Amino acid sequence: MFIAMNRFRINQGFEAGFEQMWRERESHLAELDGFVRFSLLRGPEDAGCRLYASHTEWASREHFDAWRTSEAFHKAHAQAKAPEGTYAGPPVFEGFDVVLEERADAA
């Protein structure tokens, strides 16, 4: 399992538009082999900004890498046009290989 996260710092007053942009996009994720789950996470306020993270789970790092080079990736990211002033800086990517996992539904 591989988890890909992008952290975003969104300026106050732009949160609703940022969330709407994500809700209305065509992600194309479900079309891809190895895609497990996507979540957009809203975090705490920090120095006039709201922290968000996009959290995507993949069957493997190789599946994630295939997504990043796919036509679906380019289509999805072409829609990510936010109004000027939305971002307090560039997104920060973090990728994680899952080493240990516990699940409530595990037998």
Order of alpha helices (4+ residues) and beta strands (2+ residues): beta-alpha-beta-beta-alpha-alpha-beta
